[in-house]
Amino acid sequence: MNFQPLGNRVLVKRLEEASTTASGIIIPDNAAEKPSQGEVVAVSSEVNELKNGNKVLFGKFSGSEVSLEGEKYLVLDVEDIFGIIN
């Protein structure tokens, strides 16, 4: 993929959550909340605190969803990212 975010933005791939509850109930895709975790896959040259491969937490309704090469990603402002998951 060849995508370079501009400004203070990063490109993030959402991390999938389990589709079953602890009690074994299967949650259909359309009923599940979208996860608020993702992996950074591209970083603007203006962003110093994040790098590719970082796992991050962000607001559920943050960013703009884009489709690149058949995959769905989010373009997020750095301000929409709460922190890095270690």
PDB file of N, CA, C and O in Angstrom:
ATOM      1  N   MET A   1       0.842  -1.166   0.000  1.00  0.00           N
ATOM      2  CA  MET A   1       0.000   0.000   0.000  1.00  0.00           C
ATOM      3  C   MET A   1       0.889   1.231   0.000  1.00  0.00           C
ATOM      4  O   MET A   1       1.927   1.268   0.662  1.00  0.00           O
ATOM      5  N   ASN A   2       0.472   2.223  -0.742  1.00  0.00           N
ATOM      6  CA  ASN A   2       1.248   3.450  -0.840  1.00  0.00           C
ATOM      7  C   ASN A   2       0.354   4.620  -0.443  1.00  0.00           C
ATOM      8  O   ASN A   2      -0.284   5.233  -1.299  1.00  0.00           O
ATOM      9  N   PHE A   3       0.305   4.932   0.848  1.00  0.00           N
ATOM     10  CA  PHE A   3      -0.500   6.033   1.359  1.00  0.00           C
ATOM     11  C   PHE A   3       0.307   6.780   2.409  1.00  0.00           C
ATOM     12  O   PHE A   3       0.808   6.174   3.357  1.00  0.00           O
ATOM     13  N   GLN A   4       0.435   8.082   2.247  1.00  0.00           N
ATOM     14  CA  GLN A   4       1.161   8.923   3.198  1.00  0.00           C
ATOM     15  C   GLN A   4       0.189   9.952   3.764  1.00  0.00           C
ATOM     16  O   GLN A   4      -0.230  10.856   3.041  1.00  0.00           O
ATOM     17  N   PRO A   5      -0.184   9.837   5.054  1.00  0.00           N
ATOM     18  CA  PRO A   5      -1.068  10.845   5.654  1.00  0.00           C
ATOM     19  C   PRO A   5      -0.394  12.215   5.665  1.00  0.00           C
ATOM     20  O   PRO A   5       0.830  12.317   5.753  1.00  0.00           O
ATOM     21  N   LEU A   6      -1.200  13.254   5.577  1.00  0.00           N
ATOM     22  CA  LEU A   6      -0.700  14.625   5.623  1.00  0.00           C
ATOM     23  C   LEU A   6      -1.117  15.282   6.928  1.00  0.00           C
ATOM     24  O   LEU A   6      -2.019  14.801   7.614  1.00  0.00           O
ATOM     25  N   GLY A   7      -0.462  16.374   7.266  1.00  0.00           N
ATOM     26  CA  GLY A   7      -0.804  17.098   8.485  1.00  0.00           C
ATOM     27  C   GLY A   7      -0.451  16.290   9.717  1.00  0.00           C
ATOM     28  O   GLY A   7       0.568  15.599   9.748  1.00  0.00           O
ATOM     29  N   ASN A   8      -1.285  16.377  10.718  1.00  0.00           N
ATOM     30  CA  ASN A   8      -1.071  15.693  11.983  1.00  0.00           C
ATOM     31  C   ASN A   8      -1.929  14.432  12.043  1.00  0.00           C
ATOM     32  O   ASN A   8      -2.684  14.233  12.995  1.00  0.00           O
ATOM     33  N   ARG A   9      -1.809  13.577  11.017  1.00  0.00           N
ATOM     34  CA  ARG A   9      -2.692  12.415  10.893  1.00  0.00           C
ATOM     35  C   ARG A   9      -1.917  11.110  10.789  1.00  0.00           C
ATOM     36  O   ARG A   9      -0.743  11.076  10.420  1.00  0.00           O
ATOM     37  N   VAL A  10      -2.633  10.023  11.134  1.00  0.00           N
ATOM     38  CA  VAL A  10      -2.093   8.671  10.983  1.00  0.00           C
ATOM     39  C   VAL A  10      -3.156   7.793  10.339  1.00  0.00           C
ATOM     40  O   VAL A  10      -4.349   8.083  10.423  1.00  0.00           O
ATOM     41  N   LEU A  11      -2.714   6.719   9.697  1.00  0.00           N
ATOM     42  CA  LEU A  11      -3.602   5.721   9.120  1.00  0.00           C
ATOM     43  C   LEU A  11      -3.600   4.512  10.047  1.00  0.00           C
ATOM     44  O   LEU A  11      -2.540   3.992  10.393  1.00  0.00           O
ATOM     45  N   VAL A  12      -4.790   4.067  10.448  1.00  0.00           N
ATOM     46  CA  VAL A  12      -4.934   3.006  11.438  1.00  0.00           C
ATOM     47  C   VAL A  12      -5.820   1.895  10.896  1.00  0.00           C
ATOM     48  O   VAL A  12      -6.847   2.155  10.269  1.00  0.00           O
ATOM     49  N   LYS A  13      -5.411   0.649  11.144  1.00  0.00           N
ATOM     50  CA  LYS A  13      -6.235  -0.528  10.829  1.00  0.00           C
ATOM     51  C   LYS A  13      -6.887  -0.970  12.128  1.00  0.00           C
ATOM     52  O   LYS A  13      -6.201  -1.252  13.110  1.00  0.00           O
ATOM     53  N   ARG A  14      -8.220  -1.032  12.129  1.00  0.00           N
ATOM     54  CA  ARG A  14      -8.929  -1.465  13.338  1.00  0.00           C
ATOM     55  C   ARG A  14      -8.537  -2.882  13.714  1.00  0.00           C
ATOM     56  O   ARG A  14      -8.323  -3.727  12.845  1.00  0.00           O
ATOM     57  N   LEU A  15      -8.443  -3.138  15.010  1.00  0.00           N
ATOM     58  CA  LEU A  15      -8.216  -4.489  15.510  1.00  0.00           C
ATOM     59  C   LEU A  15      -9.576  -5.117  15.781  1.00  0.00           C
ATOM     60  O   LEU A  15     -10.452  -4.492  16.379  1.00  0.00           O
ATOM     61  N   GLU A  16      -9.742  -6.346  15.341  1.00  0.00           N
ATOM     62  CA  GLU A  16     -11.015  -7.048  15.524  1.00  0.00           C
ATOM     63  C   GLU A  16     -11.151  -7.533  16.949  1.00  0.00           C
ATOM     64  O   GLU A  16     -10.189  -8.004  17.556  1.00  0.00           O
ATOM     65  N   GLU A  17     -12.358  -7.412  17.478  1.00  0.00           N
ATOM     66  CA  GLU A  17     -12.649  -7.955  18.800  1.00  0.00           C
ATOM     67  C   GLU A  17     -13.308  -9.315  18.634  1.00  0.00           C
ATOM     68  O   GLU A  17     -13.796  -9.653  17.556  1.00  0.00           O
ATOM     69  N   ALA A  18     -13.316 -10.084  19.701  1.00  0.00           N
ATOM     70  CA  ALA A  18     -13.955 -11.403  19.672  1.00  0.00           C
ATOM     71  C   ALA A  18     -15.442 -11.241  19.356  1.00  0.00           C
ATOM     72  O   ALA A  18     -16.082 -10.298  19.820  1.00  0.00           O
ATOM     73  N   SER A  19     -15.983 -12.159  18.569  1.00  0.00           N
ATOM     74  CA  SER A  19     -17.388 -12.064  18.185  1.00  0.00           C
ATOM     75  C   SER A  19     -18.295 -12.916  19.059  1.00  0.00           C
ATOM     76  O   SER A  19     -19.459 -13.127  18.720  1.00  0.00           O
ATOM     77  N   THR A  20     -17.777 -13.408  20.178  1.00  0.00           N
ATOM     78  CA  THR A  20     -18.611 -14.142  21.129  1.00  0.00           C
ATOM     79  C   THR A  20     -18.393 -13.556  22.519  1.00  0.00           C
ATOM     80  O   THR A  20     -17.314 -13.054  22.833  1.00  0.00           O
ATOM     81  N   THR A  21     -19.428 -13.628  23.342  1.00  0.00           N
ATOM     82  CA  THR A  21     -19.315 -13.136  24.710  1.00  0.00           C
ATOM     83  C   THR A  21     -18.688 -14.215  25.575  1.00  0.00           C
ATOM     84  O   THR A  21     -18.473 -15.339  25.122  1.00  0.00           O
ATOM     85  N   ALA A  22     -18.396 -13.870  26.820  1.00  0.00           N
ATOM     86  CA  ALA A  22     -17.794 -14.826  27.753  1.00  0.00           C
ATOM     87  C   ALA A  22     -18.697 -16.034  27.984  1.00  0.00           C
ATOM     88  O   ALA A  22     -18.215 -17.132  28.261  1.00  0.00           O
ATOM     89  N   SER A  23     -20.010 -15.828  27.868  1.00  0.00           N
ATOM     90  CA  SER A  23     -20.948 -16.932  28.076  1.00  0.00           C
ATOM     91  C   SER A  23     -21.201 -17.723  26.798  1.00  0.00           C
ATOM     92  O   SER A  23     -22.000 -18.660  26.809  1.00  0.00           O
ATOM     93  N   GLY A  24     -20.533 -17.366  25.687  1.00  0.00           N
ATOM     94  CA  GLY A  24     -20.639 -18.136  24.455  1.00  0.00           C
ATOM     95  C   GLY A  24     -21.673 -17.626  23.464  1.00  0.00           C
ATOM     96  O   GLY A  24     -21.911 -18.270  22.443  1.00  0.00           O
ATOM     97  N   ILE A  25     -22.294 -16.482  23.742  1.00  0.00           N
ATOM     98  CA  ILE A  25     -23.290 -15.922  22.822  1.00  0.00           C
ATOM     99  C   ILE A  25     -22.567 -15.293  21.645  1.00  0.00           C
ATOM    100  O   ILE A  25     -21.656 -14.489  21.837  1.00  0.00           O
ATOM    101  N   ILE A  26     -22.960 -15.648  20.430  1.00  0.00           N
ATOM    102  CA  ILE A  26     -22.350 -15.105  19.216  1.00  0.00           C
ATOM    103  C   ILE A  26     -23.001 -13.771  18.897  1.00  0.00           C
ATOM    104  O   ILE A  26     -24.226 -13.662  18.847  1.00  0.00           O
ATOM    105  N   ILE A  27     -22.169 -12.753  18.680  1.00  0.00           N
ATOM    106  CA  ILE A  27     -22.657 -11.413  18.356  1.00  0.00           C
ATOM    107  C   ILE A  27     -22.535 -11.211  16.848  1.00  0.00           C
ATOM    108  O   ILE A  27     -21.432 -11.294  16.309  1.00  0.00           O
ATOM    109  N   PRO A  28     -23.649 -10.946  16.153  1.00  0.00           N
ATOM    110  CA  PRO A  28     -23.548 -10.685  14.717  1.00  0.00           C
ATOM    111  C   PRO A  28     -22.773  -9.407  14.447  1.00  0.00           C
ATOM    112  O   PRO A  28     -22.767  -8.491  15.269  1.00  0.00           O
ATOM    113  N   ASP A  29     -22.110  -9.346  13.277  1.00  0.00           N
ATOM    114  CA  ASP A  29     -21.271  -8.196  12.933  1.00  0.00           C
ATOM    115  C   ASP A  29     -22.020  -6.873  13.028  1.00  0.00           C
ATOM    116  O   ASP A  29     -21.467  -5.882  13.506  1.00  0.00           O
ATOM    117  N   ASN A  30     -23.276  -6.845  12.576  1.00  0.00           N
ATOM    118  CA  ASN A  30     -23.999  -5.578  12.562  1.00  0.00           C
ATOM    119  C   ASN A  30     -24.453  -5.138  13.951  1.00  0.00           C
ATOM    120  O   ASN A  30     -24.850  -3.984  14.112  1.00  0.00           O
ATOM    121  N   ALA A  31     -24.412  -6.003  14.956  1.00  0.00           N
ATOM    122  CA  ALA A  31     -24.815  -5.641  16.316  1.00  0.00           C
ATOM    123  C   ALA A  31     -23.615  -5.302  17.190  1.00  0.00           C
ATOM    124  O   ALA A  31     -23.771  -4.707  18.256  1.00  0.00           O
ATOM    125  N   ALA A  32     -22.441  -5.671  16.752  1.00  0.00           N
ATOM    126  CA  ALA A  32     -21.240  -5.444  17.566  1.00  0.00           C
ATOM    127  C   ALA A  32     -20.781  -4.000  17.431  1.00  0.00           C
ATOM    128  O   ALA A  32     -20.852  -3.415  16.350  1.00  0.00           O
ATOM    129  N   GLU A  33     -20.310  -3.428  18.538  1.00  0.00           N
ATOM    130  CA  GLU A  33     -19.717  -2.093  18.487  1.00  0.00           C
ATOM    131  C   GLU A  33     -18.361  -2.199  17.811  1.00  0.00           C
ATOM    132  O   GLU A  33     -17.649  -3.190  17.971  1.00  0.00           O
ATOM    133  N   LYS A  34     -18.017  -1.182  17.064  1.00  0.00           N
ATOM    134  CA  LYS A  34     -16.706  -1.181  16.429  1.00  0.00           C
ATOM    135  C   LYS A  34     -15.651  -0.984  17.506  1.00  0.00           C
ATOM    136  O   LYS A  34     -15.850  -0.185  18.421  1.00  0.00           O
ATOM    137  N   PRO A  35     -14.542  -1.688  17.417  1.00  0.00           N
ATOM    138  CA  PRO A  35     -13.510  -1.553  18.444  1.00  0.00           C
ATOM    139  C   PRO A  35     -12.875  -0.176  18.425  1.00  0.00           C
ATOM    140  O   PRO A  35     -12.873   0.509  17.402  1.00  0.00           O
ATOM    141  N   SER A  36     -12.350   0.209  19.540  1.00  0.00           N
ATOM    142  CA  SER A  36     -11.683   1.495  19.629  1.00  0.00           C
ATOM    143  C   SER A  36     -10.173   1.292  19.740  1.00  0.00           C
ATOM    144  O   SER A  36      -9.461   2.134  20.287  1.00  0.00           O
ATOM    145  N   GLN A  37      -9.697   0.165  19.214  1.00  0.00           N
ATOM    146  CA  GLN A  37      -8.269  -0.126  19.192  1.00  0.00           C
ATOM    147  C   GLN A  37      -7.846  -0.370  17.752  1.00  0.00           C
ATOM    148  O   GLN A  37      -8.628  -0.854  16.934  1.00  0.00           O
ATOM    149  N   GLY A  38      -6.606  -0.032  17.457  1.00  0.00           N
ATOM    150  CA  GLY A  38      -6.109  -0.261  16.115  1.00  0.00           C
ATOM    151  C   GLY A  38      -4.601  -0.259  16.085  1.00  0.00           C
ATOM    152  O   GLY A  38      -3.929   0.034  17.074  1.00  0.00           O
ATOM    153  N   GLU A  39      -4.087  -0.601  14.904  1.00  0.00           N
ATOM    154  CA  GLU A  39      -2.640  -0.619  14.688  1.00  0.00           C
ATOM    155  C   GLU A  39      -2.285   0.443  13.665  1.00  0.00           C
ATOM    156  O   GLU A  39      -2.900   0.520  12.602  1.00  0.00           O
ATOM    157  N   VAL A  40      -1.300   1.255  13.985  1.00  0.00           N
ATOM    158  CA  VAL A  40      -0.849   2.318  13.086  1.00  0.00           C
ATOM    159  C   VAL A  40      -0.130   1.667  11.901  1.00  0.00           C
ATOM    160  O   VAL A  40       0.778   0.857  12.085  1.00  0.00           O
ATOM    161  N   VAL A  41      -0.551   2.033  10.672  1.00  0.00           N
ATOM    162  CA  VAL A  41       0.085   1.470   9.483  1.00  0.00           C
ATOM    163  C   VAL A  41       0.786   2.523   8.625  1.00  0.00           C
ATOM    164  O   VAL A  41       1.588   2.178   7.757  1.00  0.00           O
ATOM    165  N   ALA A  42       0.491   3.808   8.860  1.00  0.00           N
ATOM    166  CA  ALA A  42       1.195   4.889   8.162  1.00  0.00           C
ATOM    167  C   ALA A  42       1.121   6.147   9.023  1.00  0.00           C
ATOM    168  O   ALA A  42       0.107   6.410   9.669  1.00  0.00           O
ATOM    169  N   VAL A  43       2.208   6.921   9.025  1.00  0.00           N
ATOM    170  CA  VAL A  43       2.316   8.096   9.879  1.00  0.00           C
ATOM    171  C   VAL A  43       2.787   9.284   9.045  1.00  0.00           C
ATOM    172  O   VAL A  43       3.688   9.153   8.217  1.00  0.00           O
ATOM    173  N   SER A  44       2.174  10.437   9.268  1.00  0.00           N
ATOM    174  CA  SER A  44       2.613  11.667   8.619  1.00  0.00           C
ATOM    175  C   SER A  44       4.018  12.020   9.092  1.00  0.00           C
ATOM    176  O   SER A  44       4.410  11.664  10.203  1.00  0.00           O
ATOM    177  N   SER A  45       4.766  12.712   8.257  1.00  0.00           N
ATOM    178  CA  SER A  45       6.116  13.126   8.644  1.00  0.00           C
ATOM    179  C   SER A  45       6.095  14.141   9.777  1.00  0.00           C
ATOM    180  O   SER A  45       7.125  14.372  10.411  1.00  0.00           O
ATOM    181  N   GLU A  46       4.942  14.753  10.047  1.00  0.00           N
ATOM    182  CA  GLU A  46       4.818  15.734  11.121  1.00  0.00           C
ATOM    183  C   GLU A  46       4.568  15.088  12.487  1.00  0.00           C
ATOM    184  O   GLU A  46       4.653  15.764  13.512  1.00  0.00           O
ATOM    185  N   VAL A  47       4.262  13.785  12.510  1.00  0.00           N
ATOM    186  CA  VAL A  47       3.934  13.097  13.759  1.00  0.00           C
ATOM    187  C   VAL A  47       5.186  12.406  14.286  1.00  0.00           C
ATOM    188  O   VAL A  47       5.762  11.554  13.609  1.00  0.00           O
ATOM    189  N   ASN A  48       5.606  12.773  15.493  1.00  0.00           N
ATOM    190  CA  ASN A  48       6.824  12.214  16.082  1.00  0.00           C
ATOM    191  C   ASN A  48       6.554  11.175  17.148  1.00  0.00           C
ATOM    192  O   ASN A  48       7.409  10.327  17.405  1.00  0.00           O
ATOM    193  N   GLU A  49       5.369  11.214  17.786  1.00  0.00           N
ATOM    194  CA  GLU A  49       5.118  10.354  18.939  1.00  0.00           C
ATOM    195  C   GLU A  49       4.588   8.967  18.578  1.00  0.00           C
ATOM    196  O   GLU A  49       4.474   8.105  19.449  1.00  0.00           O
ATOM    197  N   LEU A  50       4.265   8.745  17.312  1.00  0.00           N
ATOM    198  CA  LEU A  50       3.749   7.440  16.876  1.00  0.00           C
ATOM    199  C   LEU A  50       4.593   6.895  15.738  1.00  0.00           C
ATOM    200  O   LEU A  50       5.219   7.647  14.991  1.00  0.00           O
ATOM    201  N   LYS A  51       4.598   5.555  15.617  1.00  0.00           N
ATOM    202  CA  LYS A  51       5.298   4.917  14.504  1.00  0.00           C
ATOM    203  C   LYS A  51       4.488   3.719  14.035  1.00  0.00           C
ATOM    204  O   LYS A  51       3.591   3.254  14.739  1.00  0.00           O
ATOM    205  N   ASN A  52       4.799   3.226  12.857  1.00  0.00           N
ATOM    206  CA  ASN A  52       4.106   2.050  12.320  1.00  0.00           C
ATOM    207  C   ASN A  52       4.213   0.890  13.303  1.00  0.00           C
ATOM    208  O   ASN A  52       5.266   0.654  13.894  1.00  0.00           O
ATOM    209  N   GLY A  53       3.113   0.177  13.466  1.00  0.00           N
ATOM    210  CA  GLY A  53       3.095  -0.972  14.358  1.00  0.00           C
ATOM    211  C   GLY A  53       2.598  -0.665  15.758  1.00  0.00           C
ATOM    212  O   GLY A  53       2.264  -1.587  16.503  1.00  0.00           O
ATOM    213  N   ASN A  54       2.539   0.626  16.142  1.00  0.00           N
ATOM    214  CA  ASN A  54       1.998   0.972  17.466  1.00  0.00           C
ATOM    215  C   ASN A  54       0.532   0.551  17.547  1.00  0.00           C
ATOM    216  O   ASN A  54      -0.230   0.746  16.600  1.00  0.00           O
ATOM    217  N   LYS A  55       0.147  -0.021  18.675  1.00  0.00           N
ATOM    218  CA  LYS A  55      -1.257  -0.314  18.959  1.00  0.00           C
ATOM    219  C   LYS A  55      -1.790   0.880  19.746  1.00  0.00           C
ATOM    220  O   LYS A  55      -1.202   1.282  20.749  1.00  0.00           O
ATOM    221  N   VAL A  56      -2.916   1.447  19.282  1.00  0.00           N
ATOM    222  CA  VAL A  56      -3.436   2.666  19.887  1.00  0.00           C
ATOM    223  C   VAL A  56      -4.901   2.530  20.265  1.00  0.00           C
ATOM    224  O   VAL A  56      -5.623   1.688  19.730  1.00  0.00           O
ATOM    225  N   LEU A  57      -5.326   3.374  21.198  1.00  0.00           N
ATOM    226  CA  LEU A  57      -6.719   3.500  21.609  1.00  0.00           C
ATOM    227  C   LEU A  57      -7.242   4.827  21.096  1.00  0.00           C
ATOM    228  O   LEU A  57      -6.562   5.846  21.212  1.00  0.00           O
ATOM    229  N   PHE A  58      -8.463   4.830  20.522  1.00  0.00           N
ATOM    230  CA  PHE A  58      -9.037   6.057  19.985  1.00  0.00           C
ATOM    231  C   PHE A  58     -10.536   6.054  20.243  1.00  0.00           C
ATOM    232  O   PHE A  58     -11.114   5.014  20.560  1.00  0.00           O
ATOM    233  N   GLY A  59     -11.161   7.209  20.108  1.00  0.00           N
ATOM    234  CA  GLY A  59     -12.600   7.340  20.317  1.00  0.00           C
ATOM    235  C   GLY A  59     -13.392   6.533  19.301  1.00  0.00           C
ATOM    236  O   GLY A  59     -12.987   6.406  18.146  1.00  0.00           O
ATOM    237  N   LYS A  60     -14.520   5.991  19.734  1.00  0.00           N
ATOM    238  CA  LYS A  60     -15.335   5.127  18.875  1.00  0.00           C
ATOM    239  C   LYS A  60     -15.807   5.817  17.607  1.00  0.00           C
ATOM    240  O   LYS A  60     -15.964   5.164  16.575  1.00  0.00           O
ATOM    241  N   PHE A  61     -16.034   7.115  17.659  1.00  0.00           N
ATOM    242  CA  PHE A  61     -16.558   7.831  16.494  1.00  0.00           C
ATOM    243  C   PHE A  61     -15.517   8.756  15.875  1.00  0.00           C
ATOM    244  O   PHE A  61     -15.866   9.708  15.178  1.00  0.00           O
ATOM    245  N   SER A  62     -14.250   8.479  16.127  1.00  0.00           N
ATOM    246  CA  SER A  62     -13.158   9.316  15.620  1.00  0.00           C
ATOM    247  C   SER A  62     -12.767   8.936  14.206  1.00  0.00           C
ATOM    248  O   SER A  62     -12.979   7.805  13.767  1.00  0.00           O
ATOM    249  N   GLY A  63     -12.200   9.887  13.509  1.00  0.00           N
ATOM    250  CA  GLY A  63     -11.582   9.625  12.220  1.00  0.00           C
ATOM    251  C   GLY A  63     -12.548   9.480  11.060  1.00  0.00           C
ATOM    252  O   GLY A  63     -13.766   9.565  11.214  1.00  0.00           O
ATOM    253  N   SER A  64     -11.962   9.258   9.896  1.00  0.00           N
ATOM    254  CA  SER A  64     -12.704   9.040   8.656  1.00  0.00           C
ATOM    255  C   SER A  64     -12.330   7.684   8.104  1.00  0.00           C
ATOM    256  O   SER A  64     -11.149   7.378   7.943  1.00  0.00           O
ATOM    257  N   GLU A  65     -13.337   6.864   7.809  1.00  0.00           N
ATOM    258  CA  GLU A  65     -13.073   5.535   7.270  1.00  0.00           C
ATOM    259  C   GLU A  65     -12.774   5.639   5.778  1.00  0.00           C
ATOM    260  O   GLU A  65     -13.479   6.324   5.038  1.00  0.00           O
ATOM    261  N   VAL A  66     -11.715   4.947   5.347  1.00  0.00           N
ATOM    262  CA  VAL A  66     -11.330   4.907   3.938  1.00  0.00           C
ATOM    263  C   VAL A  66     -11.088   3.460   3.536  1.00  0.00           C
ATOM    264  O   VAL A  66     -10.788   2.613   4.378  1.00  0.00           O
ATOM    265  N   SER A  67     -11.219   3.187   2.258  1.00  0.00           N
ATOM    266  CA  SER A  67     -10.953   1.857   1.733  1.00  0.00           C
ATOM    267  C   SER A  67      -9.772   1.954   0.778  1.00  0.00           C
ATOM    268  O   SER A  67      -9.811   2.700  -0.200  1.00  0.00           O
ATOM    269  N   LEU A  68      -8.716   1.187   1.071  1.00  0.00           N
ATOM    270  CA  LEU A  68      -7.517   1.174   0.238  1.00  0.00           C
ATOM    271  C   LEU A  68      -7.184  -0.268  -0.106  1.00  0.00           C
ATOM    272  O   LEU A  68      -7.007  -1.100   0.784  1.00  0.00           O
ATOM    273  N   GLU A  69      -7.101  -0.560  -1.388  1.00  0.00           N
ATOM    274  CA  GLU A  69      -6.772  -1.905  -1.866  1.00  0.00           C
ATOM    275  C   GLU A  69      -7.686  -2.959  -1.242  1.00  0.00           C
ATOM    276  O   GLU A  69      -7.232  -4.050  -0.897  1.00  0.00           O
ATOM    277  N   GLY A  70      -8.976  -2.632  -1.098  1.00  0.00           N
ATOM    278  CA  GLY A  70      -9.957  -3.580  -0.587  1.00  0.00           C
ATOM    279  C   GLY A  70      -9.984  -3.729   0.923  1.00  0.00           C
ATOM    280  O   GLY A  70     -10.783  -4.505   1.446  1.00  0.00           O
ATOM    281  N   GLU A  71      -9.135  -3.008   1.634  1.00  0.00           N
ATOM    282  CA  GLU A  71      -9.092  -3.059   3.107  1.00  0.00           C
ATOM    283  C   GLU A  71      -9.646  -1.753   3.662  1.00  0.00           C
ATOM    284  O   GLU A  71      -9.505  -0.696   3.045  1.00  0.00           O
ATOM    285  N   LYS A  72     -10.285  -1.835   4.843  1.00  0.00           N
ATOM    286  CA  LYS A  72     -10.818  -0.634   5.484  1.00  0.00           C
ATOM    287  C   LYS A  72      -9.851  -0.128   6.550  1.00  0.00           C
ATOM    288  O   LYS A  72      -9.313  -0.898   7.346  1.00  0.00           O
ATOM    289  N   TYR A  73      -9.647   1.189   6.540  1.00  0.00           N
ATOM    290  CA  TYR A  73      -8.744   1.857   7.471  1.00  0.00           C
ATOM    291  C   TYR A  73      -9.432   3.107   8.012  1.00  0.00           C
ATOM    292  O   TYR A  73     -10.485   3.515   7.523  1.00  0.00           O
ATOM    293  N   LEU A  74      -8.820   3.702   9.024  1.00  0.00           N
ATOM    294  CA  LEU A  74      -9.254   4.989   9.552  1.00  0.00           C
ATOM    295  C   LEU A  74      -8.119   5.986   9.417  1.00  0.00           C
ATOM    296  O   LEU A  74      -6.966   5.668   9.709  1.00  0.00           O
ATOM    297  N   VAL A  75      -8.446   7.191   8.976  1.00  0.00           N
ATOM    298  CA  VAL A  75      -7.499   8.293   9.012  1.00  0.00           C
ATOM    299  C   VAL A  75      -7.859   9.100  10.255  1.00  0.00           C
ATOM    300  O   VAL A  75      -8.949   9.666  10.345  1.00  0.00           O
ATOM    301  N   LEU A  76      -6.932   9.148  11.213  1.00  0.00           N
ATOM    302  CA  LEU A  76      -7.179   9.804  12.494  1.00  0.00           C
ATOM    303  C   LEU A  76      -6.257  10.987  12.690  1.00  0.00           C
ATOM    304  O   LEU A  76      -5.085  10.946  12.314  1.00  0.00           O
ATOM    305  N   ASP A  77      -6.801  12.061  13.291  1.00  0.00           N
ATOM    306  CA  ASP A  77      -5.954  13.138  13.789  1.00  0.00           C
ATOM    307  C   ASP A  77      -5.261  12.618  15.040  1.00  0.00           C
ATOM    308  O   ASP A  77      -5.854  11.850  15.798  1.00  0.00           O
ATOM    309  N   VAL A  78      -4.042  13.015  15.262  1.00  0.00           N
ATOM    310  CA  VAL A  78      -3.297  12.580  16.438  1.00  0.00           C
ATOM    311  C   VAL A  78      -4.063  12.933  17.721  1.00  0.00           C
ATOM    312  O   VAL A  78      -3.998  12.191  18.701  1.00  0.00           O
ATOM    313  N   GLU A  79      -4.784  14.053  17.719  1.00  0.00           N
ATOM    314  CA  GLU A  79      -5.557  14.467  18.891  1.00  0.00           C
ATOM    315  C   GLU A  79      -6.682  13.497  19.238  1.00  0.00           C
ATOM    316  O   GLU A  79      -7.154  13.485  20.375  1.00  0.00           O
ATOM    317  N   ASP A  80      -7.122  12.680  18.270  1.00  0.00           N
ATOM    318  CA  ASP A  80      -8.188  11.698  18.505  1.00  0.00           C
ATOM    319  C   ASP A  80      -7.656  10.408  19.137  1.00  0.00           C
ATOM    320  O   ASP A  80      -8.439   9.546  19.539  1.00  0.00           O
ATOM    321  N   ILE A  81      -6.347  10.275  19.223  1.00  0.00           N
ATOM    322  CA  ILE A  81      -5.739   9.067  19.803  1.00  0.00           C
ATOM    323  C   ILE A  81      -5.479   9.318  21.277  1.00  0.00           C
ATOM    324  O   ILE A  81      -4.810  10.279  21.657  1.00  0.00           O
ATOM    325  N   PHE A  82      -6.035   8.415  22.112  1.00  0.00           N
ATOM    326  CA  PHE A  82      -5.912   8.557  23.562  1.00  0.00           C
ATOM    327  C   PHE A  82      -4.547   8.114  24.075  1.00  0.00           C
ATOM    328  O   PHE A  82      -4.022   8.689  25.029  1.00  0.00           O
ATOM    329  N   GLY A  83      -3.972   7.094  23.445  1.00  0.00           N
ATOM    330  CA  GLY A  83      -2.675   6.609  23.906  1.00  0.00           C
ATOM    331  C   GLY A  83      -2.229   5.347  23.198  1.00  0.00           C
ATOM    332  O   GLY A  83      -2.960   4.778  22.387  1.00  0.00           O
ATOM    333  N   ILE A  84      -1.024   4.920  23.516  1.00  0.00           N
ATOM    334  CA  ILE A  84      -0.425   3.719  22.940  1.00  0.00           C
ATOM    335  C   ILE A  84      -0.627   2.561  23.915  1.00  0.00           C
ATOM    336  O   ILE A  84      -0.431   2.720  25.120  1.00  0.00           O
ATOM    337  N   ILE A  85      -1.017   1.401  23.395  1.00  0.00           N
ATOM    338  CA  ILE A  85      -1.187   0.192  24.212  1.00  0.00           C
ATOM    339  C   ILE A  85       0.133  -0.573  24.194  1.00  0.00           C
ATOM    340  O   ILE A  85       0.648  -0.906  23.126  1.00  0.00           O
ATOM    341  N   ASN A  86       0.678  -0.849  25.375  1.00  0.00           N
ATOM    342  CA  ASN A  86       1.949  -1.589  25.464  1.00  0.00           C
ATOM    343  C   ASN A  86       1.716  -3.059  25.659  1.00  0.00           C
ATOM    344  O   ASN A  86       2.673  -3.828  25.754  1.00  0.00           O
TER     345      ASN A  86
END
